[in-house]
Amino acid sequence: MDPSKPATAPPAGWNPSEKSGMDPQPPPYQDYNTAYNQPQGGYPNQTGYPQGQPYGAPYGQPYQGPYQGGPAVTVQPAVYVTTGPLAQPLPDYLGYSIFTMLCCCLPLGIAALIYSINTRDANAIGNRQQAERSSRMARILNNTALGIGIVFIIVYIVLVVISVTAVH
């Protein structure tokens, strides 16, 4: 390139109508649906039934169309069976669980609190079997935590009495 000529000027001998050095023209536009997806003549019958016979019609019998003098088919609404809360809910020992968690044995009190909440949830949805299991486990954990707490308090009192009498 000659530095005296501007950079935007075309080179000498350039013919704007000649495009032999360029890429070929893109192919003409074709509709995507007809060119790639749809075979000539439309979609084939995908149901496995003869042409014109809808899905669900008896095979081999001509389709008679909707409501040809016959009764209309009524669809029944879906029935959802739900259970309500138990009429006689089982005890959940929630207060007992909070007491044992705060005053007696924290780990067993937390476990008892979880089972108490599970009992309350099972009572609310009407699951008696789950409520019985959770209630029983909450009671066992609460009684165990209370027993451990009472033993620790007795041991603490005995140690304090022995240490006070030993000093005097």
DSSP file with accessible surface (Angstrom, degrees, kcal/mol):
  #  RESIDUE AA STRUCTURE BP1 BP2  ACC     N-H-->O    O-->H-N    N-H-->O    O-->H-N    TCO  KAPPA ALPHA  PHI   PSI    X-CA   Y-CA   Z-CA
    1    1 A M              0   0  194      0, 0.0     6,-0.0     0, 0.0     3,-0.0   0.000 360.0 360.0 360.0 140.2    0.0    0.0    0.0
    2    2 A D    >   -     0   0   79      1,-0.1     3,-1.1     4,-0.1     0, 0.0  -0.665 360.0-147.5 -86.0 125.9    1.2    3.4   -0.9
    3    3 A P  T 3  S+     0   0  127      0, 0.0    -1,-0.1     0, 0.0     4,-0.1   0.728  95.3  63.5 -66.8 -17.9    1.5    5.7    2.1
    4    4 A S  T 3  S+     0   0   96      2,-0.1    -2,-0.0    -3,-0.0     0, 0.0   0.760  92.2  75.2 -78.7 -20.2    0.6    8.8    0.0
    5    5 A K  S <  S-     0   0  123     -3,-1.1     2,-0.0     1,-0.1     0, 0.0  -0.649  95.0-102.8 -89.3 146.9   -2.9    7.4   -0.7
    6    6 A P    >   -     0   0   87      0, 0.0     3,-1.0     0, 0.0    -4,-0.1  -0.351  24.7-124.8 -66.7 152.4   -5.6    7.5    1.9
    7    7 A A  T 3  S+     0   0   83      1,-0.2    -2,-0.0    -4,-0.1    -5,-0.0   0.720 106.1  58.4 -72.2 -19.6   -6.3    4.2    3.7
    8    8 A T  T 3  S+     0   0  136      2,-0.1    -1,-0.2     0, 0.0    -3,-0.0   0.585  81.7 100.8 -89.1  -9.0  -10.0    4.3    2.8
    9    9 A A  S <  S-     0   0   43     -3,-1.0     3,-0.1     1,-0.1    -4,-0.0  -0.525  79.0-112.7 -77.1 143.3   -9.6    4.4   -1.0
   10   10 A P        -     0   0   83      0, 0.0     3,-0.1     0, 0.0    -1,-0.1  -0.344  41.1 -93.2 -70.3 156.3  -10.1    1.2   -2.9
   11   11 A P    >   -     0   0   96      0, 0.0     3,-1.3     0, 0.0     2,-0.1  -0.274  51.8 -85.7 -67.0 159.5   -7.1   -0.3   -4.6
   12   12 A A  T 3  S+     0   0   92      1,-0.2    -3,-0.0    -3,-0.1     0, 0.0  -0.356 113.8  23.2 -66.8 138.4   -6.4    0.5   -8.2
   13   13 A G  T 3  S+     0   0   86      1,-0.3     2,-0.4    -3,-0.1    -1,-0.2   0.596  83.5 151.9  83.2  13.1   -8.2   -1.6  -10.7
   14   14 A W    <   -     0   0  150     -3,-1.3    -1,-0.3    -4,-0.1    -2,-0.0  -0.595  31.5-157.4 -81.6 130.1  -10.9   -2.6   -8.3
   15   15 A N    >   -     0   0   73     -2,-0.4     3,-1.2     1,-0.1    -1,-0.0  -0.924   4.9-159.3-108.2 112.4  -14.2   -3.5   -9.9
   16   16 A P  T 3  S+     0   0   85      0, 0.0    -1,-0.1     0, 0.0    -2,-0.0   0.759  90.6  56.5 -65.9 -21.3  -17.2   -3.1   -7.5
   17   17 A S  T 3  S+     0   0   96      2,-0.0     2,-0.5     0, 0.0    -2,-0.0   0.648  89.2  88.1 -85.0 -11.1  -19.4   -5.4   -9.6
   18   18 A E    <   +     0   0  118     -3,-1.2     3,-0.1     1,-0.1    -3,-0.1  -0.759  43.2 165.6 -91.6 125.8  -17.0   -8.3   -9.5
   19   19 A K    >   +     0   0  129     -2,-0.5     3,-1.1     1,-0.1    -1,-0.1  -0.018  34.1 120.5-125.8  29.0  -17.5  -10.6   -6.5
   20   20 A S  T 3  S+     0   0   94      1,-0.2    -1,-0.1     4,-0.0    -2,-0.0   0.840  75.0  51.8 -68.9 -27.3  -15.4  -13.6   -7.5
   21   21 A G  T 3  S+     0   0   80     -3,-0.1    -1,-0.2     2,-0.0     2,-0.1   0.549  96.5  87.6 -87.4  -3.9  -13.1  -13.4   -4.5
   22   22 A M  S <  S-     0   0  128     -3,-1.1     3,-0.1     1,-0.1    -3,-0.1  -0.416  90.5 -83.8 -92.0 169.7  -15.9  -13.2   -1.9
   23   23 A D        -     0   0  148      1,-0.1    -1,-0.1    -2,-0.1    -2,-0.0  -0.328  56.5 -94.7 -64.8 153.7  -17.8  -16.0   -0.2
   24   24 A P        -     0   0  119      0, 0.0    -1,-0.1     0, 0.0    -4,-0.0  -0.234  49.2 -88.1 -68.6 161.0  -20.7  -17.5   -2.1
   25   25 A Q        -     0   0  150      1,-0.1     0, 0.0    -3,-0.1     0, 0.0  -0.320  47.7-102.9 -65.7 148.3  -24.2  -16.3   -1.5
   26   26 A P        -     0   0   98      0, 0.0    -1,-0.1     0, 0.0     3,-0.1  -0.305  47.0 -90.6 -68.1 157.3  -26.2  -17.9    1.3
   27   27 A P        -     0   0  113      0, 0.0     3,-0.1     0, 0.0     0, 0.0  -0.279  53.7 -88.2 -65.1 156.8  -28.8  -20.4    0.2
   28   28 A P        -     0   0  110      0, 0.0     2,-0.1     0, 0.0     0, 0.0  -0.271  56.0 -84.6 -64.2 156.4  -32.3  -19.1   -0.4
   29   29 A Y        -     0   0  200     -3,-0.1     2,-0.4     1,-0.0     0, 0.0  -0.330  46.8-172.9 -65.5 134.7  -34.7  -18.9    2.6
   30   30 A Q        -     0   0  116     -3,-0.1     2,-0.2    -2,-0.1    -1,-0.0  -0.994  32.1-106.8-127.8 140.7  -36.6  -22.0    3.4
   31   31 A D     >  -     0   0   73     -2,-0.4     4,-2.5     1,-0.1     5,-0.3  -0.446  26.0-138.4 -65.6 131.1  -39.3  -22.3    6.0
   32   32 A Y  H  >>S+     0   0  135      1,-0.2     4,-2.2     2,-0.2     5,-1.0   0.910  98.1  50.9 -60.4 -43.9  -37.9  -24.3    9.0
   33   33 A N  I  4>S+     0   0   80      1,-0.2     5,-2.7     2,-0.2     4,-0.4   0.915 117.8  36.6 -64.8 -43.2  -41.1  -26.4    9.5
   34   34 A T  I  45S+     0   0   72      3,-0.2    -1,-0.2     1,-0.2    -2,-0.2   0.837 119.0  49.0 -80.5 -29.6  -41.4  -27.6    6.0
   35   35 A A  I  <5S+     0   0   40     -4,-2.5    -2,-0.2     1,-0.1    -3,-0.2   0.881 129.4   9.2 -79.3 -36.8  -37.7  -27.9    5.3
   36   36 A Y  I  <5S+     0   0  161     -4,-2.2    -3,-0.2    -5,-0.3    -2,-0.1   0.783 130.8  30.8-115.2 -40.2  -36.6  -29.9    8.3
   37   37 A N  I   <S+     0   0   80     -5,-1.0    -3,-0.2    -4,-0.4    -4,-0.1   0.858 103.5  62.9 -95.3 -39.1  -39.4  -31.2   10.4
   38   38 A Q  S   <S-     0   0   60     -5,-2.7    -1,-0.1    -6,-0.2     5,-0.1  -0.794  71.4-140.5-100.9 122.6  -42.4  -31.9    8.2
   39   39 A P    >   -     0   0   66      0, 0.0     3,-1.7     0, 0.0    -3,-0.1  -0.288  45.5 -73.8 -70.1 164.3  -42.2  -34.5    5.5
   40   40 A Q  T 3  S+     0   0  186      1,-0.3    -6,-0.0     3,-0.0     0, 0.0  -0.351 122.2  26.7 -59.2 131.0  -43.9  -33.8    2.2
   41   41 A G  T 3  S-     0   0   86     -3,-0.1    -1,-0.3    -2,-0.0     2,-0.1   0.520 122.7 -77.9  95.0   3.0  -47.6  -34.1    2.6
   42   42 A G  S <  S-     0   0   24     -3,-1.7     0, 0.0    -8,-0.1     0, 0.0  -0.378  76.1 -29.3 100.1-178.6  -47.8  -33.2    6.3
   43   43 A Y        -     0   0  142     -5,-0.1    -5,-0.1    -2,-0.1     3,-0.1  -0.463  65.3-115.7 -73.1 145.0  -47.1  -35.2    9.4
   44   44 A P        -     0   0   74      0, 0.0     2,-0.6     0, 0.0    -1,-0.1  -0.315  44.4 -81.8 -74.7 165.1  -47.6  -38.9    9.4
   45   45 A N        -     0   0   63      1,-0.2     3,-0.2     2,-0.1     6,-0.1  -0.546  48.3-179.0 -68.8 113.2  -50.3  -40.5   11.6
   46   46 A Q        +     0   0  152     -2,-0.6    -1,-0.2     1,-0.2    -3,-0.0   0.534  66.8  69.5 -92.5 -10.4  -48.6  -40.7   15.1
   47   47 A T  S    S-     0   0   67      2,-0.2    -1,-0.2     6,-0.1    -2,-0.1   0.709  96.9-124.5 -85.5 -19.4  -51.4  -42.4   17.0
   48   48 A G  S    S+     0   0   63      1,-0.4    -2,-0.1    -3,-0.2     3,-0.1   0.428  76.7 113.2  88.3  -4.1  -51.3  -45.8   15.4
   49   49 A Y  S    S-     0   0   54      4,-0.2    -1,-0.4     1,-0.1    -2,-0.2  -0.663  80.8 -85.0 -95.0 158.8  -54.9  -45.5   14.5
   50   50 A P    >   -     0   0   55      0, 0.0     3,-2.2     0, 0.0    -1,-0.1  -0.203  64.0 -76.4 -59.2 155.8  -56.2  -45.2   10.9
   51   51 A Q  T 3  S+     0   0  156      1,-0.3    -6,-0.0    -3,-0.1     0, 0.0  -0.286 120.4  17.8 -58.2 130.3  -56.2  -41.7    9.4
   52   52 A G  T 3  S+     0   0   67      1,-0.2    -1,-0.3    -3,-0.1    11,-0.0   0.324  96.1 112.1  91.9  -9.5  -59.1  -39.7   10.8
   53   53 A Q    <   -     0   0   20     -3,-2.2    -1,-0.2    -4,-0.1    -4,-0.2  -0.872  63.2-135.5 -99.3 121.6  -59.8  -41.9   13.8
   54   54 A P    >   -     0   0   50      0, 0.0     3,-1.6     0, 0.0     2,-0.1  -0.228  30.9 -81.2 -75.0 166.5  -59.0  -40.2   17.1
   55   55 A Y  T 3  S+     0   0  186      1,-0.2    -7,-0.0    -6,-0.1    -8,-0.0  -0.386 115.4  27.2 -63.0 133.9  -57.1  -41.6   20.0
   56   56 A G  T 3  S+     0   0   57      1,-0.4    -1,-0.2    -2,-0.1     3,-0.1   0.265  86.8 124.5  98.0 -14.3  -59.3  -43.8   22.2
   57   57 A A  S <  S-     0   0   15     -3,-1.6    -1,-0.4     1,-0.1     6,-0.1  -0.518  76.3 -90.9 -76.3 148.1  -61.8  -44.8   19.5
   58   58 A P    >   -     0   0   75      0, 0.0     3,-1.3     0, 0.0     2,-0.2  -0.366  48.1-110.0 -60.5 135.5  -62.2  -48.6   19.0
   59   59 A Y  T 3  S+     0   0  169      1,-0.2   -10,-0.0    -3,-0.1     0, 0.0  -0.427  97.8  16.0 -71.0 135.4  -59.8  -49.9   16.5
   60   60 A G  T 3  S+     0   0   62      1,-0.3    -1,-0.2    -2,-0.2   -11,-0.0   0.300 102.0 103.3  89.5 -12.1  -61.3  -51.0   13.2
   61   61 A Q  S <  S-     0   0  115     -3,-1.3    -1,-0.3     1,-0.0     2,-0.0  -0.828  79.7-105.4-102.2 144.9  -64.6  -49.3   13.8
   62   62 A P        -     0   0  105      0, 0.0     2,-0.4     0, 0.0    -9,-0.0  -0.379  35.0-110.5 -68.4 145.8  -65.4  -46.1   12.0
   63   63 A Y        -     0   0  118      1,-0.1    -6,-0.0    -6,-0.1   -10,-0.0  -0.616  28.3-168.0 -76.5 127.1  -65.3  -42.9   14.1
   64   64 A Q        -     0   0  133     -2,-0.4    -1,-0.1     1,-0.2     0, 0.0   0.429  34.6-121.0-100.3  -0.6  -68.8  -41.6   14.5
   65   65 A G    >   -     0   0   22      2,-0.0     3,-0.5     3,-0.0    -1,-0.2  -0.034  46.4 -41.4  85.2 170.9  -67.9  -38.2   15.9
   66   66 A P  T 3  S-     0   0   90      0, 0.0     3,-0.1     0, 0.0     6,-0.1  -0.477 114.7  -3.4 -79.1 140.4  -68.9  -36.6   19.2
   67   67 A Y  T 3   +     0   0  173      1,-0.2     2,-1.8    -2,-0.2     5,-0.1   0.874  65.9 174.6  54.4  54.5  -72.4  -37.0   20.7
   68   68 A Q  S <  S-     0   0  135     -3,-0.5    -1,-0.2     1,-0.2    -3,-0.0  -0.472  78.1 -55.8 -86.6  64.0  -74.1  -38.9   17.9
   69   69 A G  S    S+     0   0   83     -2,-1.8    -1,-0.2     1,-0.3     3,-0.1   0.378 111.5 116.3  85.2  -8.8  -77.3  -39.4   19.8
   70   70 A G  S    S-     0   0   43      1,-0.1    -1,-0.3     0, 0.0     2,-0.1  -0.424  75.3 -85.9 -88.9 166.7  -75.7  -41.0   22.8
   71   71 A P        -     0   0  127      0, 0.0     2,-0.2     0, 0.0    -4,-0.1  -0.411  47.1-107.4 -70.9 149.1  -75.5  -39.7   26.3
   72   72 A A        -     0   0   64     -2,-0.1     2,-0.5    -5,-0.1     0, 0.0  -0.483  32.0-116.0 -73.8 146.0  -72.8  -37.3   27.2
   73   73 A V        -     0   0  126     -2,-0.2     2,-0.5     2,-0.0    -1,-0.1  -0.727  26.0-153.5 -86.6 127.1  -70.0  -38.7   29.4
   74   74 A T        -     0   0  113     -2,-0.5     2,-0.5     0, 0.0    -1,-0.0  -0.894   6.2-144.2-103.7 127.6  -69.8  -36.9   32.8
   75   75 A V        -     0   0  127     -2,-0.5    -2,-0.0     1,-0.0     0, 0.0  -0.787  16.6-131.7 -92.6 127.2  -66.4  -36.9   34.5
   76   76 A Q        -     0   0  151     -2,-0.5     3,-0.1     1,-0.1     2,-0.0  -0.534  26.8-109.8 -75.6 142.5  -66.6  -37.2   38.2
   77   77 A P        -     0   0  100      0, 0.0     2,-0.1     0, 0.0    -1,-0.1  -0.353  40.8 -93.7 -69.2 153.9  -64.5  -34.7   40.2
   78   78 A A        -     0   0   73      1,-0.1     2,-0.6    -2,-0.0     0, 0.0  -0.407  35.9-141.5 -67.9 141.9  -61.4  -36.0   42.0
   79   79 A V        -     0   0  127     -2,-0.1     2,-0.6    -3,-0.1    -1,-0.1  -0.926  11.1-161.8-109.8 122.7  -62.0  -36.9   45.6
   80   80 A Y        -     0   0  195     -2,-0.6     2,-0.7     2,-0.0    -2,-0.0  -0.921   7.6-150.7-105.3 121.7  -59.3  -36.1   48.1
   81   81 A V        +     0   0  136     -2,-0.6     2,-0.4     2,-0.0    -2,-0.0  -0.834  23.4 172.6 -94.0 117.6  -59.4  -37.9   51.3
   82   82 A T        -     0   0  122     -2,-0.7     2,-0.4    44,-0.0    44,-0.0  -0.928  23.4-138.5-123.1 150.2  -57.9  -35.9   54.1
   83   83 A T        -     0   0  100     -2,-0.4     3,-0.1    42,-0.2    44,-0.1  -0.857  16.0-145.1-106.5 144.5  -57.9  -36.6   57.8
   84   84 A G        -     0   0   45     -2,-0.4     3,-0.1     1,-0.2    -1,-0.0  -0.257  42.5 -58.6 -94.0-176.0  -58.5  -33.9   60.4
   85   85 A P        -     0   0   99      0, 0.0    -1,-0.2     0, 0.0    39,-0.2  -0.264  69.0 -87.9 -61.7 154.0  -57.0  -33.5   63.8
   86   86 A L        -     0   0   33     37,-2.0    40,-0.1     1,-0.1    41,-0.1  -0.369  26.2-137.9 -64.2 141.0  -57.4  -36.4   66.2
   87   87 A A  S    S+     0   0  103      1,-0.3    -1,-0.1    -3,-0.1    36,-0.0   0.878 103.6  28.5 -67.8 -38.2  -60.6  -36.2   68.3
   88   88 A Q  S    S-     0   0  149     35,-0.0    -1,-0.3    -3,-0.0    -2,-0.0  -0.787  91.4-157.1-121.8  85.5  -58.7  -37.3   71.4
   89   89 A P        -     0   0   82      0, 0.0     3,-0.1     0, 0.0    31,-0.1  -0.281  17.2-116.6 -66.6 148.1  -55.1  -36.1   70.8
   90   90 A L        -     0   0   37     29,-0.2     2,-0.1     1,-0.1    33,-0.1  -0.492  39.6 -90.2 -78.3 154.6  -52.3  -37.7   72.7
   91   91 A P        -     0   0   66      0, 0.0    -1,-0.1     0, 0.0    28,-0.0  -0.402  31.7-163.9 -67.4 139.0  -50.2  -35.7   75.2
   92   92 A D        -     0   0   33     -2,-0.1    27,-0.2    -3,-0.1    28,-0.1   0.590  19.5-143.0-101.0 -10.0  -47.2  -34.1   73.6
   93   93 A Y     >  +     0   0   62      1,-0.1     4,-2.3     3,-0.1     5,-0.2   0.817  46.0 149.7  55.6  34.4  -45.3  -33.3   76.9
   94   94 A L  H  > S+     0   0   37      2,-0.2     4,-2.3     1,-0.2     5,-0.2   0.939  70.0  45.0 -66.1 -46.1  -44.1  -30.0   75.4
   95   95 A G  H  > S+     0   0   55      1,-0.2     4,-2.5     2,-0.2    -1,-0.2   0.910 113.5  50.9 -63.8 -41.5  -44.0  -28.1   78.7
   96   96 A Y  H  > S+     0   0   61      1,-0.2     4,-2.6     2,-0.2     5,-0.2   0.903 109.9  51.1 -60.6 -40.6  -42.3  -31.1   80.4
   97   97 A S  H  X S+     0   0    0     -4,-2.3     4,-2.2     2,-0.2    16,-0.3   0.908 109.7  48.7 -66.2 -41.0  -39.7  -31.1   77.5
   98   98 A I  H  X S+     0   0   69     -4,-2.3     4,-2.3     2,-0.2     5,-0.2   0.925 112.1  49.8 -65.7 -41.5  -38.9  -27.4   77.9
   99   99 A F  H  X S+     0   0  102     -4,-2.5     4,-2.9     1,-0.2     5,-0.5   0.947 113.2  44.7 -61.3 -49.1  -38.5  -27.9   81.7
  100  100 A T  H  X>S+     0   0    0     -4,-2.6     5,-1.9     1,-0.2     4,-1.3   0.858 112.5  53.3 -67.0 -31.1  -36.1  -30.8   81.3
  101  101 A M  H  <5S+     0   0   36     -4,-2.2    -1,-0.2     8,-0.3    -2,-0.2   0.928 119.0  33.4 -68.2 -41.5  -34.2  -29.1   78.6
  102  102 A L  H  <5S+     0   0  129     -4,-2.3    -2,-0.2    -5,-0.2    -1,-0.2   0.832 132.7  24.4 -84.1 -32.5  -33.6  -25.9   80.7
  103  103 A C  H  <5S+     0   0   81     -4,-2.9    -3,-0.2    -5,-0.2    -2,-0.1   0.673 126.2  23.8-111.4 -20.1  -33.3  -27.4   84.2
  104  104 A C  T  <5S-     0   0   27     -4,-1.3     2,-0.4    -5,-0.5    -3,-0.2   0.801 121.1  -8.3-114.7 -72.6  -32.2  -31.0   84.0
  105  105 A C     >< -     0   0   22     -5,-1.9     4,-2.5     1,-0.1     5,-0.2  -0.901  51.6-159.0-141.7 106.7  -30.3  -32.4   81.1
  106  106 A L  H  > S+     0   0  101     -2,-0.4     4,-2.4     1,-0.2     5,-0.2   0.901  88.7  47.8 -58.1 -50.1  -29.9  -30.2   77.9
  107  107 A P  H  > S+     0   0   96      0, 0.0     4,-2.0     0, 0.0    -1,-0.2   0.941 117.6  41.1 -61.9 -45.1  -29.2  -33.0   75.3
  108  108 A L  H  > S+     0   0   43      1,-0.2     4,-2.6     2,-0.2    -2,-0.2   0.859 113.2  55.7 -70.3 -31.4  -32.0  -35.2   76.4
  109  109 A G  H  X S+     0   0    0     -4,-2.5     4,-2.3    -9,-0.3    -8,-0.3   0.893 107.0  49.4 -66.1 -38.0  -34.3  -32.2   76.8
  110  110 A I  H  X S+     0   0   76     -4,-2.4     4,-2.2     2,-0.2    -2,-0.2   0.932 112.2  47.5 -66.2 -44.7  -33.6  -31.2   73.2
  111  111 A A  H  X S+     0   0   33     -4,-2.0     4,-2.2     1,-0.2    -2,-0.2   0.920 112.5  49.5 -62.0 -41.8  -34.4  -34.7   71.9
  112  112 A A  H  X S+     0   0    0     -4,-2.6     4,-2.3     1,-0.2    -1,-0.2   0.892 108.7  53.5 -64.6 -37.2  -37.6  -34.8   74.0
  113  113 A L  H  X S+     0   0   38     -4,-2.3     4,-2.3   -16,-0.3    -1,-0.2   0.908 107.5  50.6 -64.1 -41.0  -38.6  -31.3   72.6
  114  114 A I  H  X S+     0   0   91     -4,-2.2     4,-2.3     1,-0.2    -2,-0.2   0.934 112.0  46.7 -62.6 -45.2  -38.2  -32.6   69.1
  115  115 A Y  H  X S+     0   0   85     -4,-2.2     4,-2.1     1,-0.2    -1,-0.2   0.861 109.8  54.8 -66.3 -33.4  -40.4  -35.6   69.8
  116  116 A S  H  X S+     0   0    0     -4,-2.3     4,-2.2     2,-0.2    -2,-0.2   0.923 109.1  46.9 -64.7 -41.7  -42.9  -33.4   71.5
  117  117 A I  H  X S+     0   0   76     -4,-2.3     4,-2.5     1,-0.2    -2,-0.2   0.900 110.6  52.6 -67.0 -39.2  -43.2  -31.2   68.4
  118  118 A N  H  X S+     0   0   62     -4,-2.3     4,-2.5     2,-0.2    -1,-0.2   0.886 108.8  51.0 -61.9 -38.5  -43.5  -34.4   66.2
  119  119 A T  H  X S+     0   0    0     -4,-2.1     4,-2.5     2,-0.2    -2,-0.2   0.926 109.5  49.8 -63.3 -43.7  -46.4  -35.5   68.5
  120  120 A R  H  X S+     0   0  127     -4,-2.2     4,-1.9     1,-0.2    -2,-0.2   0.916 112.2  47.6 -62.7 -41.9  -48.1  -32.2   68.1
  121  121 A D  H  X S+     0   0   90     -4,-2.5     4,-1.8     2,-0.2    -1,-0.2   0.913 111.9  49.6 -65.2 -43.3  -47.7  -32.3   64.3
  122  122 A A  H  X>S+     0   0    4     -4,-2.5     5,-2.0     1,-0.2     4,-0.9   0.883 110.2  51.2 -65.4 -37.1  -49.0  -35.9   64.2
  123  123 A N  H  <5S+     0   0   14     -4,-2.5   -37,-2.0     1,-0.2     3,-0.3   0.899 108.9  52.6 -63.1 -38.4  -52.0  -35.0   66.3
  124  124 A A  H  <5S+     0   0   59     -4,-1.9    -2,-0.2     1,-0.2    -1,-0.2   0.862 114.2  39.8 -69.4 -34.9  -52.8  -32.1   64.0
  125  125 A I  H  <5S-     0   0  101     -4,-1.8   -42,-0.2    -5,-0.1    -1,-0.2   0.513 114.3-112.2 -94.0  -5.4  -52.8  -34.2   60.8
  126  126 A G  T  <5 +     0   0   18     -4,-0.9     2,-1.3    -3,-0.3    -3,-0.2   0.674  65.5 145.3  88.4  18.0  -54.6  -37.1   62.4
  127  127 A N     >< +     0   0   69     -5,-2.0     4,-2.0    -6,-0.2    -1,-0.2  -0.699  19.1 175.7 -90.9  90.4  -51.8  -39.7   62.3
  128  128 A R  H  > S+     0   0   98     -2,-1.3     4,-2.5     2,-0.2    -1,-0.2   0.891  73.7  54.3 -66.3 -40.1  -52.5  -41.6   65.5
  129  129 A Q  H  > S+     0   0  128      1,-0.2     4,-2.1     2,-0.2    -1,-0.2   0.938 112.0  43.6 -63.3 -45.5  -49.7  -44.2   65.1
  130  130 A Q  H  > S+     0   0   60      1,-0.2     4,-2.6     2,-0.2     5,-0.3   0.895 112.7  53.6 -66.3 -37.7  -47.0  -41.6   64.7
  131  131 A A  H  X S+     0   0    0     -4,-2.0     4,-2.5     1,-0.2     5,-0.2   0.904 107.9  50.3 -64.2 -40.1  -48.4  -39.5   67.5
  132  132 A E  H  X S+     0   0   77     -4,-2.5     4,-2.4     2,-0.2     5,-0.2   0.933 112.6  46.3 -64.1 -43.9  -48.3  -42.6   69.8
  133  133 A R  H  X S+     0   0  115     -4,-2.1     4,-2.3     1,-0.2    -2,-0.2   0.942 116.2  43.9 -63.7 -47.2  -44.7  -43.3   69.0
  134  134 A S  H  X S+     0   0    1     -4,-2.6     4,-2.6     2,-0.2    -1,-0.2   0.894 113.7  50.7 -67.8 -37.5  -43.5  -39.7   69.3
  135  135 A S  H  X S+     0   0    5     -4,-2.5     4,-2.4    -5,-0.3    -1,-0.2   0.929 111.1  48.3 -65.9 -43.5  -45.5  -39.2   72.6
  136  136 A R  H  X S+     0   0  122     -4,-2.4     4,-2.5    -5,-0.2    -2,-0.2   0.934 113.3  47.2 -62.2 -43.9  -44.0  -42.4   74.1
  137  137 A M  H  X S+     0   0   73     -4,-2.3     4,-2.7    -5,-0.2     5,-0.2   0.905 110.9  51.7 -67.4 -38.2  -40.5  -41.4   73.1
  138  138 A A  H  X S+     0   0    0     -4,-2.6     4,-2.5     2,-0.2    -1,-0.2   0.925 111.2  48.0 -63.4 -41.7  -40.9  -37.8   74.5
  139  139 A R  H  X S+     0   0   96     -4,-2.4     4,-2.7     2,-0.2     5,-0.2   0.931 112.2  48.6 -64.3 -44.0  -42.2  -39.2   77.8
  140  140 A I  H  X S+     0   0   80     -4,-2.5     4,-2.4     1,-0.2    -2,-0.2   0.939 114.0  45.9 -62.1 -45.8  -39.3  -41.7   78.1
  141  141 A L  H  X S+     0   0   25     -4,-2.7     4,-2.7     1,-0.2    -1,-0.2   0.903 113.2  49.9 -65.7 -39.7  -36.7  -39.0   77.3
  142  142 A N  H  X S+     0   0    0     -4,-2.5     4,-2.6    -5,-0.2    -2,-0.2   0.929 112.0  47.0 -63.9 -45.5  -38.3  -36.5   79.7
  143  143 A N  H  X S+     0   0   79     -4,-2.7     4,-2.5     2,-0.2    -2,-0.2   0.907 114.0  48.5 -63.7 -39.4  -38.4  -39.0   82.5
  144  144 A T  H  X S+     0   0   64     -4,-2.4     4,-2.6    -5,-0.2    -2,-0.2   0.928 112.3  48.0 -65.5 -44.3  -34.8  -40.0   81.8
  145  145 A A  H  X S+     0   0    0     -4,-2.7     4,-2.6     2,-0.2    -2,-0.2   0.905 112.1  49.8 -63.6 -39.4  -33.6  -36.4   81.7
  146  146 A L  H  X S+     0   0   50     -4,-2.6     4,-2.7     2,-0.2     5,-0.2   0.926 110.8  49.9 -65.1 -42.6  -35.5  -35.6   85.0
  147  147 A G  H  X S+     0   0   33     -4,-2.5     4,-2.4     2,-0.2    -2,-0.2   0.923 112.1  47.2 -61.6 -43.9  -33.9  -38.6   86.7
  148  148 A I  H  X S+     0   0   60     -4,-2.6     4,-2.5     1,-0.2    -2,-0.2   0.921 112.5  50.4 -64.0 -40.9  -30.4  -37.6   85.5
  149  149 A G  H  X S+     0   0    4     -4,-2.6     4,-2.3     2,-0.2    -2,-0.2   0.916 110.7  48.2 -64.0 -41.9  -31.1  -34.0   86.7
  150  150 A I  H  X S+     0   0   83     -4,-2.7     4,-2.7     2,-0.2     5,-0.2   0.920 111.2  51.2 -65.0 -40.9  -32.3  -35.2   90.1
  151  151 A V  H  X S+     0   0   87     -4,-2.4     4,-2.7     1,-0.2     5,-0.2   0.931 110.8  48.2 -62.3 -44.1  -29.2  -37.5   90.5
  152  152 A F  H  X S+     0   0  134     -4,-2.5     4,-2.6     1,-0.2    -1,-0.2   0.909 111.5  49.9 -64.0 -38.6  -26.9  -34.5   89.6
  153  153 A I  H  X S+     0   0   96     -4,-2.3     4,-2.6     2,-0.2    -2,-0.2   0.931 112.2  47.5 -65.9 -42.0  -28.7  -32.3   92.1
  154  154 A I  H  X S+     0   0   98     -4,-2.7     4,-2.6     2,-0.2    -2,-0.2   0.934 113.2  48.2 -64.2 -44.3  -28.4  -34.9   94.9
  155  155 A V  H  X S+     0   0   74     -4,-2.7     4,-2.5    -5,-0.2    -2,-0.2   0.923 111.9  50.4 -62.4 -41.1  -24.7  -35.5   94.1
  156  156 A Y  H  X S+     0   0  159     -4,-2.6     4,-2.4    -5,-0.2    -2,-0.2   0.930 110.9  48.0 -63.5 -44.6  -24.1  -31.7   94.1
  157  157 A I  H  X S+     0   0   94     -4,-2.6     4,-2.7     1,-0.2     5,-0.2   0.926 111.7  50.0 -63.2 -43.7  -25.8  -31.2   97.5
  158  158 A V  H  X S+     0   0   74     -4,-2.6     4,-2.6     1,-0.2    -1,-0.2   0.928 111.7  48.4 -61.3 -43.3  -23.9  -34.1   99.0
  159  159 A L  H  X S+     0   0  107     -4,-2.5     4,-2.4    -5,-0.2    -2,-0.2   0.904 112.0  49.0 -65.4 -38.2  -20.6  -32.7   97.7
  160  160 A V  H  X S+     0   0   56     -4,-2.4     4,-2.4     2,-0.2     5,-0.2   0.933 112.1  48.4 -66.8 -43.1  -21.4  -29.2   99.1
  161  161 A V  H  X S+     0   0   83     -4,-2.7     4,-2.4     1,-0.2     5,-0.2   0.930 113.2  47.7 -63.6 -42.8  -22.4  -30.6  102.5
  162  162 A I  H  X S+     0   0   95     -4,-2.6     4,-1.9    -5,-0.2    -1,-0.2   0.925 113.1  47.7 -65.7 -40.9  -19.2  -32.7  102.7
  163  163 A S  H  X S+     0   0   62     -4,-2.4     4,-1.3    -5,-0.2    -1,-0.2   0.875 112.7  48.8 -70.1 -33.9  -17.0  -29.7  101.6
  164  164 A V  H  X S+     0   0   73     -4,-2.4     4,-1.5     1,-0.2    -2,-0.2   0.919 113.7  45.8 -70.5 -42.0  -18.7  -27.4  104.2
  165  165 A T  H  < S+     0   0   93     -4,-2.4    -2,-0.2    -5,-0.2    -1,-0.2   0.827 110.3  54.7 -72.0 -27.8  -18.3  -29.8  107.0
  166  166 A A  H  < S+     0   0   81     -4,-1.9    -1,-0.2    -5,-0.2    -2,-0.2   0.830 105.7  52.1 -74.8 -29.6  -14.7  -30.5  106.1
  167  167 A V  H  <        0   0  121     -4,-1.3    -2,-0.2    -5,-0.2    -1,-0.2   0.896 360.0 360.0 -74.6 -37.3  -13.7  -26.9  106.2
  168  168 A H     <        0   0  188     -4,-1.5    -1,-0.1    -5,-0.1    -3,-0.1   0.049 360.0 360.0 -86.0 360.0  -15.2  -26.3  109.8
